[in-house]
Amino acid sequence: MRLLFLTHYYPPETGAAANRISDLAERLASSGHEVTVLAPLPNYPQGEIFSGYRGRYLIEEQRRAVRVVRTWLYATNSEGIVRRLLYYFSFVFTSMVGAVLKIGHQDVVFVASPPLFLGISGLLLKTWWRAKMVFNVSDLWPKSAVDLGVVRNQQLIRAATALELAVYRHADLITAQTQGIVSDIQQRTSTPVLLWTNGVDPSSMLSSGNREQTRQRFGLTNKDFVVGYTGLHGLAQGLGSVLAAAEGIRENQDVKFVFFGDGPERKQLMKTAAQHRLENVRFFPTQPKSQMPEIMNAIDVSLVPLRRLDLFKGALPSKMFEAMGAGVPVVVSIEGEAKDLVERAQGGLCVPPEDPRALANALLFLRQNPELRQRMGSSGKQFISAHYDRRKIARNVELALSGLMTSPSASPVVAVSSGR
């Protein structure tokens, strides 16, 4: 197949979306398919064009076996609706320019959402090339933006909802990260839906680093009980509750909370920690993907929080898979699918979302039970390796994409990984 991935996020950017798309793209390319990625100049999550790409408008590069075409966009990390729309629609426009100037006919256009607006580019390219279109939904939009209070304009909500349904109906296949998202979409369209979960490559989680040296690099000691959060510092994560939990157990001086990552809430979180003099909380910038196995090896418990919203009952954050895949016990403050998975895997503890006291109690319990942490880490790793191996998941996605080229019809739901 000649396959185009149309995505807002791709390495050297980090994060769940960039990692998931690049992993699949590279595996498909290694299987002999001709894979091209069309993405903006890297800017996420800081909202600034990365050094080395500034002043460029249309460039082409090779990342492993994948051809990557990048186009300019209006980069910003502002949450203001006007600037966010400029951010999204500038790439909708320049992606079409990049496709015309740099990319030939494609068999399949694989569109990654959010942002939903890339569906416009996807539909135009599908029509132009008479290609199949796959629309990936990792987050229901505009529903998530409305529930988080980011979008309140009713005209915009109605327009976005109409666009969402139009993209679903004109796609040849929809992929979704959780069963909750699959069920939601399935109720609103007859387009086939493929469950494409997050996962891990077990071989990539092996750490060759020295635990003590890694801890020293971040100002930690082997006597510390290290609670780690890695990933986006955004509105959805509810990280203020984590700071409240840290404040509640600040007298336990060996308990250290370390935050790795960036995002729109990071500055406010750092300001709050400073105002409350939380000496047990430390913030570090986003780390290279290659360093994550060493970092995971250096922490005792990994946090996976989300806000208390019905929307997130169908969420399965990628950081949960990465931590469990690395053999690190998790404390998950999410209801629904994530809670069910952790309990089946026996890979950690689950507490109610946005409940600082429950979170603090769970952490202190694990701190006092190192043997339990070890069992949870081992059990979680075995479960993730058995049910969420990215090599197997990518192979099933490849079969579904190949099926589009030979048979236009498909079953309404194809389960890539049920986790059972």
PABA-187417 format. One record per residue (C-alpha): residue in one letter; chain; x negated, y negated, z negated. Coordinates in steps of 0.05 Angstrom, whole numbers, padded with zeros to 5 digits, always signed. Layout:
residuo; cadena; c1; c2; c3
A; A; X; Y; Z
...
//
This chain:
residuo; cadena; c1; c2; c3
M; A; +00000; +00000; +00000
R; A; -00018; -00073; +00009
L; A; +00003; -00100; -00058
L; A; +00005; -00173; -00083
F; A; +00009; -00189; -00156
L; A; +00039; -00259; -00167
T; A; +00024; -00280; -00238
H; A; +00011; -00340; -00281
Y; A; -00041; -00303; -00324
Y; A; -00103; -00266; -00302
P; A; -00174; -00257; -00329
P; A; -00217; -00292; -00348
E; A; -00155; -00313; -00386
T; A; -00140; -00268; -00446
G; A; -00075; -00246; -00475
A; A; -00023; -00191; -00466
A; A; +00001; -00212; -00397
A; A; -00068; -00221; -00367
N; A; -00093; -00155; -00397
R; A; -00033; -00115; -00375
I; A; -00031; -00141; -00303
S; A; -00106; -00136; -00292
D; A; -00108; -00065; -00320
L; A; -00053; -00042; -00272
A; A; -00082; -00081; -00213
E; A; -00151; -00051; -00222
R; A; -00124; +00020; -00230
L; A; -00082; +00013; -00167
A; A; -00143; -00014; -00129
S; A; -00185; +00044; -00154
S; A; -00132; +00091; -00126
G; A; -00144; +00065; -00057
H; A; -00090; +00011; -00050
E; A; -00106; -00058; -00023
V; A; -00092; -00103; -00083
T; A; -00092; -00179; -00083
V; A; -00075; -00224; -00142
L; A; -00048; -00294; -00131
A; A; -00056; -00335; -00195
P; A; -00069; -00407; -00216
L; A; -00136; -00434; -00237
P; A; -00148; -00404; -00306
N; A; -00122; -00449; -00361
Y; A; -00086; -00407; -00414
P; A; -00076; -00415; -00472
Q; A; -00113; -00481; -00481
G; A; -00075; -00515; -00425
E; A; -00140; -00540; -00393
I; A; -00173; -00514; -00330
F; A; -00232; -00471; -00349
S; A; -00303; -00496; -00339
G; A; -00328; -00473; -00271
Y; A; -00259; -00480; -00239
R; A; -00247; -00554; -00249
G; A; -00241; -00597; -00188
R; A; -00221; -00537; -00145
Y; A; -00156; -00530; -00108
L; A; -00158; -00463; -00072
I; A; -00212; -00411; -00085
E; A; -00222; -00337; -00073
E; A; -00261; -00289; -00116
Q; A; -00271; -00214; -00127
R; A; -00259; -00184; -00195
R; A; -00280; -00111; -00193
A; A; -00240; -00080; -00135
V; A; -00186; -00134; -00136
R; A; -00184; -00195; -00091
V; A; -00163; -00256; -00130
V; A; -00137; -00320; -00097
R; A; -00129; -00379; -00144
T; A; -00092; -00444; -00132
W; A; -00088; -00510; -00169
L; A; -00032; -00525; -00219
Y; A; -00015; -00580; -00267
A; A; -00047; -00553; -00331
T; A; -00017; -00571; -00398
N; A; -00003; -00540; -00466
S; A; +00052; -00591; -00481
E; A; +00119; -00563; -00505
G; A; +00155; -00623; -00474
I; A; +00205; -00599; -00423
V; A; +00183; -00646; -00366
R; A; +00110; -00626; -00370
R; A; +00127; -00553; -00378
L; A; +00169; -00556; -00315
L; A; +00112; -00591; -00278
Y; A; +00066; -00536; -00302
Y; A; +00112; -00481; -00276
F; A; +00135; -00512; -00211
S; A; +00066; -00538; -00190
F; A; +00044; -00465; -00184
V; A; +00109; -00445; -00150
F; A; +00089; -00495; -00095
T; A; +00014; -00482; -00092
S; A; +00024; -00406; -00095
M; A; +00063; -00411; -00030
V; A; +00007; -00453; +00001
G; A; -00044; -00401; -00022
A; A; -00002; -00345; +00007
V; A; +00003; -00380; +00075
L; A; -00071; -00399; +00079
K; A; -00105; -00339; +00047
I; A; -00061; -00278; +00044
G; A; -00035; -00235; +00101
H; A; +00026; -00190; +00104
Q; A; +00039; -00149; +00041
D; A; +00081; -00087; +00031
V; A; +00100; -00102; -00042
V; A; +00103; -00168; -00080
F; A; +00098; -00155; -00155
V; A; +00121; -00217; -00193
A; A; +00104; -00224; -00267
S; A; +00154; -00263; -00310
P; A; +00155; -00305; -00351
P; A; +00154; -00355; -00323
L; A; +00220; -00340; -00289
F; A; +00208; -00393; -00236
L; A; +00156; -00350; -00201
G; A; +00216; -00310; -00178
I; A; +00227; -00367; -00127
S; A; +00159; -00354; -00096
G; A; +00171; -00279; -00099
L; A; +00237; -00284; -00062
L; A; +00209; -00329; -00008
L; A; +00149; -00283; +00002
K; A; +00193; -00221; +00003
T; A; +00235; -00252; +00058
W; A; +00176; -00278; +00098
W; A; +00138; -00213; +00098
R; A; +00200; -00168; +00096
A; A; +00166; -00136; +00036
K; A; +00192; -00101; -00025
M; A; +00195; -00143; -00088
V; A; +00183; -00118; -00159
F; A; +00201; -00166; -00214
N; A; +00168; -00153; -00281
V; A; +00203; -00179; -00344
S; A; +00161; -00181; -00407
D; A; +00206; -00232; -00441
L; A; +00279; -00248; -00426
W; A; +00282; -00319; -00401
P; A; +00319; -00366; -00410
K; A; +00348; -00328; -00469
S; A; +00282; -00329; -00509
A; A; +00271; -00403; -00497
V; A; +00342; -00419; -00519
D; A; +00338; -00375; -00582
L; A; +00272; -00407; -00602
G; A; +00301; -00477; -00592
V; A; +00252; -00495; -00537
V; A; +00306; -00508; -00485
R; A; +00371; -00543; -00504
N; A; +00393; -00577; -00440
Q; A; +00456; -00541; -00419
Q; A; +00448; -00557; -00345
L; A; +00378; -00529; -00345
I; A; +00402; -00467; -00382
R; A; +00458; -00455; -00331
A; A; +00410; -00465; -00273
A; A; +00358; -00419; -00303
T; A; +00409; -00365; -00317
A; A; +00435; -00368; -00246
L; A; +00364; -00362; -00220
E; A; +00351; -00303; -00267
L; A; +00411; -00265; -00241
A; A; +00394; -00281; -00168
V; A; +00323; -00255; -00176
Y; A; +00348; -00191; -00210
R; A; +00398; -00178; -00155
H; A; +00350; -00189; -00098
A; A; +00292; -00151; -00127
D; A; +00280; -00080; -00103
L; A; +00256; -00057; -00171
I; A; +00253; -00089; -00240
T; A; +00201; -00069; -00292
A; A; +00210; -00085; -00365
Q; A; +00166; -00077; -00426
T; A; +00216; -00050; -00477
Q; A; +00280; -00009; -00478
G; A; +00317; -00070; -00506
I; A; +00299; -00111; -00444
V; A; +00316; -00052; -00399
S; A; +00386; -00046; -00431
D; A; +00399; -00121; -00426
I; A; +00381; -00125; -00352
Q; A; +00417; -00060; -00336
Q; A; +00482; -00090; -00361
R; A; +00477; -00147; -00312
T; A; +00451; -00117; -00247
S; A; +00452; -00053; -00207
T; A; +00379; -00061; -00187
P; A; +00336; -00002; -00211
V; A; +00298; -00016; -00276
L; A; +00232; +00016; -00294
L; A; +00209; +00019; -00366
W; A; +00135; -00002; -00364
T; A; +00111; -00007; -00435
N; A; +00048; -00037; -00463
G; A; -00006; +00012; -00480
V; A; -00081; +00022; -00489
D; A; -00139; +00056; -00455
P; A; -00166; +00099; -00512
S; A; -00237; +00095; -00483
S; A; -00236; +00019; -00485
M; A; -00222; +00017; -00560
L; A; -00285; +00053; -00580
S; A; -00330; +00008; -00621
S; A; -00406; +00014; -00619
G; A; -00417; -00047; -00664
N; A; -00439; -00048; -00736
R; A; -00380; -00064; -00783
E; A; -00423; -00101; -00833
Q; A; -00458; -00143; -00780
T; A; -00392; -00161; -00747
R; A; -00364; -00183; -00814
Q; A; -00425; -00225; -00829
R; A; -00417; -00260; -00762
F; A; -00349; -00285; -00786
G; A; -00371; -00301; -00858
L; A; -00341; -00237; -00888
T; A; -00371; -00183; -00932
N; A; -00360; -00109; -00939
K; A; -00326; -00123; -01006
D; A; -00271; -00164; -00973
F; A; -00203; -00135; -00956
V; A; -00194; -00166; -00887
V; A; -00125; -00179; -00859
G; A; -00129; -00196; -00785
Y; A; -00084; -00230; -00735
T; A; -00105; -00231; -00662
G; A; -00067; -00265; -00606
L; A; -00024; -00324; -00589
H; A; -00009; -00376; -00643
G; A; +00060; -00394; -00618
L; A; +00130; -00409; -00640
A; A; +00154; -00337; -00634
Q; A; +00103; -00308; -00682
G; A; +00126; -00345; -00745
L; A; +00054; -00349; -00771
G; A; +00076; -00400; -00824
S; A; +00103; -00341; -00863
V; A; +00034; -00308; -00861
L; A; +00003; -00371; -00891
A; A; +00057; -00370; -00945
A; A; +00038; -00298; -00960
A; A; -00035; -00317; -00963
E; A; -00018; -00372; -01012
G; A; +00022; -00324; -01055
I; A; -00038; -00277; -01065
R; A; -00094; -00329; -01065
E; A; -00116; -00306; -01135
N; A; -00139; -00240; -01103
Q; A; -00204; -00271; -01079
D; A; -00227; -00210; -01040
V; A; -00166; -00214; -00994
K; A; -00184; -00254; -00932
F; A; -00137; -00273; -00875
V; A; -00172; -00283; -00808
F; A; -00137; -00311; -00746
F; A; -00166; -00301; -00677
G; A; -00135; -00336; -00618
D; A; -00104; -00401; -00595
G; A; -00037; -00431; -00578
P; A; +00010; -00489; -00589
E; A; +00018; -00477; -00664
R; A; -00056; -00468; -00681
K; A; -00071; -00540; -00699
Q; A; -00010; -00544; -00745
L; A; -00028; -00478; -00778
M; A; -00099; -00502; -00791
K; A; -00072; -00567; -00818
T; A; -00024; -00530; -00865
A; A; -00079; -00484; -00890
A; A; -00123; -00545; -00904
Q; A; -00068; -00583; -00940
H; A; -00054; -00523; -00985
R; A; -00128; -00510; -00994
L; A; -00123; -00438; -00972
E; A; -00195; -00417; -00978
N; A; -00174; -00345; -00963
V; A; -00153; -00364; -00892
R; A; -00200; -00373; -00834
F; A; -00188; -00390; -00761
F; A; -00231; -00368; -00703
P; A; -00224; -00382; -00628
T; A; -00202; -00331; -00577
Q; A; -00255; -00277; -00571
P; A; -00277; -00242; -00506
K; A; -00239; -00179; -00491
S; A; -00304; -00140; -00495
Q; A; -00312; -00161; -00568
M; A; -00244; -00138; -00591
P; A; -00264; -00066; -00608
E; A; -00317; -00092; -00656
I; A; -00269; -00142; -00687
M; A; -00215; -00089; -00696
N; A; -00268; -00044; -00729
A; A; -00284; -00099; -00778
I; A; -00214; -00111; -00805
D; A; -00175; -00069; -00854
V; A; -00103; -00085; -00834
S; A; -00074; -00117; -00771
L; A; -00014; -00163; -00775
V; A; +00041; -00160; -00722
P; A; +00093; -00214; -00740
L; A; +00152; -00245; -00703
R; A; +00207; -00291; -00725
R; A; +00274; -00265; -00750
L; A; +00315; -00268; -00686
D; A; +00359; -00215; -00654
L; A; +00320; -00228; -00590
F; A; +00258; -00195; -00621
K; A; +00292; -00131; -00642
G; A; +00274; -00107; -00572
A; A; +00201; -00130; -00575
L; A; +00139; -00087; -00573
P; A; +00079; -00134; -00580
S; A; +00015; -00111; -00545
K; A; -00027; -00126; -00607
M; A; +00010; -00071; -00643
F; A; -00013; -00020; -00591
E; A; -00084; -00047; -00592
A; A; -00091; -00044; -00667
M; A; -00061; +00026; -00674
G; A; -00101; +00050; -00614
A; A; -00164; +00027; -00650
G; A; -00144; +00065; -00713
V; A; -00126; +00004; -00754
P; A; -00063; +00007; -00797
V; A; -00012; -00046; -00782
V; A; +00037; -00087; -00822
V; A; +00095; -00103; -00776
S; A; +00145; -00157; -00794
I; A; +00193; -00142; -00738
E; A; +00260; -00107; -00736
G; A; +00283; -00060; -00682
E; A; +00240; -00023; -00632
A; A; +00173; -00042; -00663
K; A; +00194; -00019; -00731
D; A; +00219; +00047; -00703
L; A; +00154; +00060; -00666
V; A; +00110; +00046; -00727
E; A; +00153; +00091; -00770
R; A; +00151; +00148; -00719
A; A; +00076; +00140; -00713
Q; A; +00066; +00133; -00788
G; A; +00015; +00080; -00769
G; A; +00031; +00026; -00819
L; A; +00083; -00010; -00861
C; A; +00144; -00049; -00838
V; A; +00171; -00110; -00875
P; A; +00229; -00158; -00859
P; A; +00210; -00215; -00813
E; A; +00192; -00283; -00844
D; A; +00190; -00254; -00914
P; A; +00124; -00278; -00945
R; A; +00135; -00241; -01011
A; A; +00148; -00174; -00977
L; A; +00088; -00184; -00932
A; A; +00043; -00201; -00991
N; A; +00067; -00140; -01030
A; A; +00054; -00094; -00970
L; A; -00016; -00120; -00962
L; A; -00032; -00113; -01036
F; A; -00005; -00042; -01035
L; A; -00050; -00023; -00976
R; A; -00109; -00058; -01010
Q; A; -00101; -00012; -01070
N; A; -00094; +00051; -01027
P; A; -00154; +00060; -00981
E; A; -00139; +00134; -00968
L; A; -00069; +00116; -00944
R; A; -00099; +00064; -00897
Q; A; -00144; +00116; -00868
R; A; -00087; +00165; -00857
M; A; -00044; +00112; -00825
G; A; -00100; +00090; -00780
S; A; -00113; +00161; -00757
S; A; -00040; +00178; -00747
G; A; -00026; +00114; -00708
K; A; -00086; +00125; -00663
Q; A; -00064; +00196; -00646
F; A; +00007; +00174; -00632
I; A; -00013; +00117; -00586
S; A; -00063; +00161; -00549
A; A; -00010; +00214; -00538
H; A; +00048; +00169; -00516
Y; A; +00020; +00101; -00493
D; A; -00043; +00117; -00453
R; A; -00049; +00064; -00399
R; A; -00079; +00115; -00350
K; A; -00014; +00155; -00351
I; A; +00030; +00094; -00351
A; A; -00006; +00065; -00290
R; A; +00001; +00130; -00253
N; A; +00076; +00131; -00264
V; A; +00082; +00058; -00241
E; A; +00042; +00076; -00179
L; A; +00091; +00132; -00163
A; A; +00150; +00085; -00171
L; A; +00118; +00033; -00125
S; A; +00102; +00087; -00073
G; A; +00174; +00110; -00078
L; A; +00197; +00041; -00057
M; A; +00161; +00049; +00009
T; A; +00192; +00117; +00025
S; A; +00261; +00114; -00007
P; A; +00302; +00050; -00019
S; A; +00345; +00085; -00070
A; A; +00325; +00102; -00141
S; A; +00356; +00121; -00207
P; A; +00380; +00063; -00250
V; A; +00326; +00074; -00304
V; A; +00259; +00108; -00298
A; A; +00225; +00121; -00365
V; A; +00150; +00112; -00360
S; A; +00139; +00122; -00434
S; A; +00191; +00134; -00487
G; A; +00141; +00139; -00544
R; A; +00174; +00203; -00567
//
